[in-house]
Amino acid sequence: MLLREPREPNPAEASENLRIIRDLMERSTRYSTFSGLSGILAGTAAIIGTLLTYHLQPGAKAFLVIWSAVVAFALLNDYLITKRKARGVGKHIVSRLGKQMVLASMPGLGLGTLLTLFFWQHGLLAYIYPVWMLCYGIAVSAVGLFSQREVTYLGRTFLLMGAVNLLFFPNYGLVGMALSFGVLHIAYGILIAQKNQKEAQQGGFGIR
């Protein structure tokens, strides 16, 4: 039996292999996380929530019902759309990456829930909106560590808008909600949908 001499590693070949692997991982992450459509639907639900809150001027319990419904609608649609996307590319919606993203978002979302209960107990719900922006911004920024850079930009924008609203316009929280959770989510959703469609055409994927 002839023994082949060990081949010296080729740095250029190794670098190219790493680039291909990294590109495949990025594309896999990109197509298994955020959907443009879910962003648009979440933004629309947030605008409806702000309009209902503004016109109805609900009490504390009705206020929580309205915004709990908005959150539930956004989460349900995101779950269903993500599940459809995952099935389309042969993946499971429950994955190691998905679990990491959920765990990363929990501190920010948990803090938002805790502060909401505190503001409710002390009759300060009128000032909760910038707190929601900040807590959501923290959660999204953490998720951005495992996803495309646009997610990180979205989280940072929420943090900036929440800080400005809290420090300079605390009495215009509903306006801040409409602009951040509403308009910003819709703009982000349109951007991601267009980007995913372009990448799908280039890479042979048909899932948005």
Residue pairs with C-beta under 8 A, 6 or more apart in sequence:
26 148
27 199
27 203
27 205
29 97
29 146
29 147
29 148
30 147
30 148
30 196
30 199
31 85
31 89
31 196
31 205
31 207
32 82
32 85
32 86
32 89
32 91
32 95
32 97
32 98
33 82
33 101
33 146
33 147
33 148
33 151
34 147
34 148
34 151
34 192
35 78
35 81
35 82
35 85
35 189
35 192
35 193
35 196
35 208
36 188
36 189
36 190
36 191
36 192
36 193
36 194
36 195
36 196
36 208
37 77
37 81
37 189
37 193
37 208
38 74
38 77
38 78
38 81
38 82
38 189
39 185
39 186
39 188
39 189
39 190
39 192
39 193
40 185
40 186
40 189
40 190
40 193
41 73
41 74
41 77
41 189
42 73
42 74
42 77
42 78
42 181
42 185
42 189
43 181
43 182
43 183
43 184
43 185
43 186
43 187
43 188
43 189
44 182
44 186
45 70
45 73
45 74
46 70
46 74
46 177
46 178
46 181
46 182
46 185
47 178
47 182
47 183
48 70
49 66
49 67
49 69
49 70
49 177
50 174
50 177
50 178
50 182
52 58
52 66
53 63
53 66
53 67
53 174
54 174
56 62
56 66
58 65
58 66
60 120
60 123
60 125
63 125
64 116
64 120
79 93
82 93
83 93
84 207
85 207
85 208
86 92
86 93
88 206
88 207
89 205
89 207
97 146
100 146
101 143
101 146
101 147
104 139
104 142
104 143
104 145
104 146
105 139
105 140
105 142
105 143
106 139
107 138
107 139
107 142
108 135
108 136
108 137
108 138
108 139
108 140
108 141
108 142
109 135
109 136
109 139
111 135
111 138
112 131
112 132
112 135
112 136
112 139
115 128
115 131
115 135
116 125
116 128
116 131
116 132
119 125
119 127
119 128
119 131
126 171
126 173
127 170
127 173
128 173
129 165
129 173
129 174
129 176
129 177
130 162
130 163
130 165
130 166
130 170
130 173
130 176
131 162
131 166
132 162
132 177
132 181
133 158
133 159
133 161
133 162
133 165
133 176
133 177
133 180
133 181
134 158
134 159
134 162
134 163
134 166
136 155
136 158
136 162
136 181
137 155
137 156
137 157
137 158
137 159
137 160
137 161
137 162
138 155
138 159
139 155
140 151
140 152
140 154
140 155
140 158
141 152
141 155
141 156
141 159
142 155
143 151
143 155
144 151
144 152
144 153
144 154
144 155
145 152
150 188
150 191
150 192
150 195
154 184
154 188
157 180
157 184
158 180
158 184
161 176
161 179
161 180
161 184
162 176
162 180
165 172
165 173
165 176
165 180
169 175
169 176
193 208
196 207
196 208
197 208
199 205
200 206
200 207
200 208
